[in-house]
């Protein structure tokens, strides 16, 4: 008997909010630059630059392999202290 997964999944980023700490794209790849630019452009002038991860995935229209590449780029940005991932 197969076990059905929930639509939201049970990953690390199930209900995460991404917060932009530094607006820098030095030594970043194309996808990482798009993420930073999207965070900066979306919330410029409205206080903190933050956005739920699910909303970003919907805006970029990512599925499958592209979604995994996006999540890897988010992890790299967090490792470099450019963004912070807040899990709820």
PyMOL commands that place a pseudoatom at each C-alpha (Angstrom):
pseudoatom trace, name=CA, resn=UNK, resi=1, chain=A, elem=C, hetatm=0, pos=[0.000, 0.000, 0.000]
pseudoatom trace, name=CA, resn=UNK, resi=2, chain=A, elem=C, hetatm=0, pos=[1.360, 3.411, -0.981]
pseudoatom trace, name=CA, resn=UNK, resi=3, chain=A, elem=C, hetatm=0, pos=[1.482, 6.237, 1.510]
pseudoatom trace, name=CA, resn=UNK, resi=4, chain=A, elem=C, hetatm=0, pos=[0.209, 9.516, 0.155]
pseudoatom trace, name=CA, resn=UNK, resi=5, chain=A, elem=C, hetatm=0, pos=[2.220, 12.674, 0.779]
pseudoatom trace, name=CA, resn=UNK, resi=6, chain=A, elem=C, hetatm=0, pos=[0.520, 15.879, 1.763]
pseudoatom trace, name=CA, resn=UNK, resi=7, chain=A, elem=C, hetatm=0, pos=[0.457, 18.649, -0.793]
pseudoatom trace, name=CA, resn=UNK, resi=8, chain=A, elem=C, hetatm=0, pos=[2.657, 20.917, 1.345]
pseudoatom trace, name=CA, resn=UNK, resi=9, chain=A, elem=C, hetatm=0, pos=[5.330, 18.262, 1.842]
pseudoatom trace, name=CA, resn=UNK, resi=10, chain=A, elem=C, hetatm=0, pos=[7.438, 17.668, 4.919]
pseudoatom trace, name=CA, resn=UNK, resi=11, chain=A, elem=C, hetatm=0, pos=[10.589, 19.500, 3.890]
pseudoatom trace, name=CA, resn=UNK, resi=12, chain=A, elem=C, hetatm=0, pos=[12.728, 21.993, 5.733]
pseudoatom trace, name=CA, resn=UNK, resi=13, chain=A, elem=C, hetatm=0, pos=[11.117, 24.845, 3.816]
pseudoatom trace, name=CA, resn=UNK, resi=14, chain=A, elem=C, hetatm=0, pos=[7.464, 23.908, 4.247]
pseudoatom trace, name=CA, resn=UNK, resi=15, chain=A, elem=C, hetatm=0, pos=[6.423, 27.255, 5.727]
pseudoatom trace, name=CA, resn=UNK, resi=16, chain=A, elem=C, hetatm=0, pos=[9.495, 29.449, 5.396]
pseudoatom trace, name=CA, resn=UNK, resi=17, chain=A, elem=C, hetatm=0, pos=[9.922, 33.184, 5.032]
pseudoatom trace, name=CA, resn=UNK, resi=18, chain=A, elem=C, hetatm=0, pos=[12.959, 34.531, 3.215]
pseudoatom trace, name=CA, resn=UNK, resi=19, chain=A, elem=C, hetatm=0, pos=[14.417, 37.796, 4.527]
pseudoatom trace, name=CA, resn=UNK, resi=20, chain=A, elem=C, hetatm=0, pos=[16.924, 39.827, 2.510]
pseudoatom trace, name=CA, resn=UNK, resi=21, chain=A, elem=C, hetatm=0, pos=[19.875, 40.863, 4.689]
pseudoatom trace, name=CA, resn=UNK, resi=22, chain=A, elem=C, hetatm=0, pos=[22.268, 42.307, 2.097]
pseudoatom trace, name=CA, resn=UNK, resi=23, chain=A, elem=C, hetatm=0, pos=[21.456, 43.558, -1.371]
pseudoatom trace, name=CA, resn=UNK, resi=24, chain=A, elem=C, hetatm=0, pos=[24.617, 42.269, -3.034]
pseudoatom trace, name=CA, resn=UNK, resi=25, chain=A, elem=C, hetatm=0, pos=[25.081, 39.982, -6.021]
pseudoatom trace, name=CA, resn=UNK, resi=26, chain=A, elem=C, hetatm=0, pos=[28.850, 39.690, -5.974]
pseudoatom trace, name=CA, resn=UNK, resi=27, chain=A, elem=C, hetatm=0, pos=[29.933, 36.193, -7.081]
pseudoatom trace, name=CA, resn=UNK, resi=28, chain=A, elem=C, hetatm=0, pos=[26.320, 35.043, -7.485]
pseudoatom trace, name=CA, resn=UNK, resi=29, chain=A, elem=C, hetatm=0, pos=[24.876, 32.989, -10.309]
pseudoatom trace, name=CA, resn=UNK, resi=30, chain=A, elem=C, hetatm=0, pos=[22.002, 33.977, -12.560]
pseudoatom trace, name=CA, resn=UNK, resi=31, chain=A, elem=C, hetatm=0, pos=[19.298, 32.321, -10.448]
pseudoatom trace, name=CA, resn=UNK, resi=32, chain=A, elem=C, hetatm=0, pos=[20.691, 33.778, -7.222]
pseudoatom trace, name=CA, resn=UNK, resi=33, chain=A, elem=C, hetatm=0, pos=[20.683, 37.256, -8.780]
pseudoatom trace, name=CA, resn=UNK, resi=34, chain=A, elem=C, hetatm=0, pos=[17.042, 36.777, -9.798]
pseudoatom trace, name=CA, resn=UNK, resi=35, chain=A, elem=C, hetatm=0, pos=[16.102, 35.799, -6.233]
pseudoatom trace, name=CA, resn=UNK, resi=36, chain=A, elem=C, hetatm=0, pos=[17.855, 38.810, -4.689]
pseudoatom trace, name=CA, resn=UNK, resi=37, chain=A, elem=C, hetatm=0, pos=[16.460, 41.194, -7.296]
pseudoatom trace, name=CA, resn=UNK, resi=38, chain=A, elem=C, hetatm=0, pos=[12.947, 39.820, -6.796]
pseudoatom trace, name=CA, resn=UNK, resi=39, chain=A, elem=C, hetatm=0, pos=[13.146, 40.262, -3.017]
pseudoatom trace, name=CA, resn=UNK, resi=40, chain=A, elem=C, hetatm=0, pos=[14.518, 43.785, -3.362]
pseudoatom trace, name=CA, resn=UNK, resi=41, chain=A, elem=C, hetatm=0, pos=[12.133, 44.959, -6.085]
pseudoatom trace, name=CA, resn=UNK, resi=42, chain=A, elem=C, hetatm=0, pos=[9.019, 43.442, -4.509]
pseudoatom trace, name=CA, resn=UNK, resi=43, chain=A, elem=C, hetatm=0, pos=[9.341, 45.186, -1.163]
pseudoatom trace, name=CA, resn=UNK, resi=44, chain=A, elem=C, hetatm=0, pos=[11.410, 48.313, -1.850]
pseudoatom trace, name=CA, resn=UNK, resi=45, chain=A, elem=C, hetatm=0, pos=[10.109, 51.194, 0.279]
pseudoatom trace, name=CA, resn=UNK, resi=46, chain=A, elem=C, hetatm=0, pos=[7.901, 48.967, 2.451]
pseudoatom trace, name=CA, resn=UNK, resi=47, chain=A, elem=C, hetatm=0, pos=[10.299, 48.176, 5.304]
pseudoatom trace, name=CA, resn=UNK, resi=48, chain=A, elem=C, hetatm=0, pos=[11.855, 44.721, 5.554]
pseudoatom trace, name=CA, resn=UNK, resi=49, chain=A, elem=C, hetatm=0, pos=[12.476, 42.771, 2.377]
pseudoatom trace, name=CA, resn=UNK, resi=50, chain=A, elem=C, hetatm=0, pos=[10.765, 39.484, 3.189]
pseudoatom trace, name=CA, resn=UNK, resi=51, chain=A, elem=C, hetatm=0, pos=[8.546, 37.070, 1.323]
pseudoatom trace, name=CA, resn=UNK, resi=52, chain=A, elem=C, hetatm=0, pos=[7.168, 33.561, 1.912]
pseudoatom trace, name=CA, resn=UNK, resi=53, chain=A, elem=C, hetatm=0, pos=[9.007, 30.853, 0.007]
pseudoatom trace, name=CA, resn=UNK, resi=54, chain=A, elem=C, hetatm=0, pos=[5.781, 29.396, -1.429]
pseudoatom trace, name=CA, resn=UNK, resi=55, chain=A, elem=C, hetatm=0, pos=[4.873, 32.781, -2.902]
pseudoatom trace, name=CA, resn=UNK, resi=56, chain=A, elem=C, hetatm=0, pos=[8.301, 33.016, -4.550]
pseudoatom trace, name=CA, resn=UNK, resi=57, chain=A, elem=C, hetatm=0, pos=[7.896, 29.534, -6.021]
pseudoatom trace, name=CA, resn=UNK, resi=58, chain=A, elem=C, hetatm=0, pos=[4.542, 30.561, -7.480]
pseudoatom trace, name=CA, resn=UNK, resi=59, chain=A, elem=C, hetatm=0, pos=[5.952, 33.808, -8.907]
pseudoatom trace, name=CA, resn=UNK, resi=60, chain=A, elem=C, hetatm=0, pos=[8.844, 31.988, -10.583]
pseudoatom trace, name=CA, resn=UNK, resi=61, chain=A, elem=C, hetatm=0, pos=[6.494, 29.141, -11.719]
pseudoatom trace, name=CA, resn=UNK, resi=62, chain=A, elem=C, hetatm=0, pos=[8.934, 26.386, -10.776]
pseudoatom trace, name=CA, resn=UNK, resi=63, chain=A, elem=C, hetatm=0, pos=[8.306, 22.646, -10.749]
pseudoatom trace, name=CA, resn=UNK, resi=64, chain=A, elem=C, hetatm=0, pos=[10.412, 19.502, -10.692]
pseudoatom trace, name=CA, resn=UNK, resi=65, chain=A, elem=C, hetatm=0, pos=[14.130, 19.874, -11.302]
pseudoatom trace, name=CA, resn=UNK, resi=66, chain=A, elem=C, hetatm=0, pos=[13.947, 23.668, -11.557]
pseudoatom trace, name=CA, resn=UNK, resi=67, chain=A, elem=C, hetatm=0, pos=[12.338, 23.800, -8.111]
pseudoatom trace, name=CA, resn=UNK, resi=68, chain=A, elem=C, hetatm=0, pos=[15.241, 21.806, -6.641]
pseudoatom trace, name=CA, resn=UNK, resi=69, chain=A, elem=C, hetatm=0, pos=[17.759, 24.146, -8.301]
pseudoatom trace, name=CA, resn=UNK, resi=70, chain=A, elem=C, hetatm=0, pos=[15.870, 27.113, -6.840]
pseudoatom trace, name=CA, resn=UNK, resi=71, chain=A, elem=C, hetatm=0, pos=[15.964, 25.633, -3.324]
pseudoatom trace, name=CA, resn=UNK, resi=72, chain=A, elem=C, hetatm=0, pos=[19.698, 24.925, -3.702]
pseudoatom trace, name=CA, resn=UNK, resi=73, chain=A, elem=C, hetatm=0, pos=[20.264, 28.557, -4.722]
pseudoatom trace, name=CA, resn=UNK, resi=74, chain=A, elem=C, hetatm=0, pos=[18.320, 29.723, -1.653]
pseudoatom trace, name=CA, resn=UNK, resi=75, chain=A, elem=C, hetatm=0, pos=[20.491, 27.512, 0.571]
pseudoatom trace, name=CA, resn=UNK, resi=76, chain=A, elem=C, hetatm=0, pos=[23.677, 28.928, -1.015]
pseudoatom trace, name=CA, resn=UNK, resi=77, chain=A, elem=C, hetatm=0, pos=[22.468, 32.477, -0.410]
pseudoatom trace, name=CA, resn=UNK, resi=78, chain=A, elem=C, hetatm=0, pos=[21.736, 31.653, 3.215]
pseudoatom trace, name=CA, resn=UNK, resi=79, chain=A, elem=C, hetatm=0, pos=[25.174, 30.109, 3.648]
pseudoatom trace, name=CA, resn=UNK, resi=80, chain=A, elem=C, hetatm=0, pos=[26.741, 33.324, 2.308]
pseudoatom trace, name=CA, resn=UNK, resi=81, chain=A, elem=C, hetatm=0, pos=[24.654, 35.446, 4.763]
pseudoatom trace, name=CA, resn=UNK, resi=82, chain=A, elem=C, hetatm=0, pos=[22.838, 37.315, 2.007]
pseudoatom trace, name=CA, resn=UNK, resi=83, chain=A, elem=C, hetatm=0, pos=[19.382, 36.060, 3.021]
pseudoatom trace, name=CA, resn=UNK, resi=84, chain=A, elem=C, hetatm=0, pos=[17.943, 34.474, 6.154]
pseudoatom trace, name=CA, resn=UNK, resi=85, chain=A, elem=C, hetatm=0, pos=[15.383, 31.659, 6.132]
pseudoatom trace, name=CA, resn=UNK, resi=86, chain=A, elem=C, hetatm=0, pos=[12.869, 31.818, 8.952]
pseudoatom trace, name=CA, resn=UNK, resi=87, chain=A, elem=C, hetatm=0, pos=[10.942, 28.588, 9.489]
pseudoatom trace, name=CA, resn=UNK, resi=88, chain=A, elem=C, hetatm=0, pos=[7.464, 28.882, 10.984]
for i in range(1, 88): cmd.bond("trace and resi %d" % i, "trace and resi %d" % (i + 1))
show_as sticks, trace
zoom trace
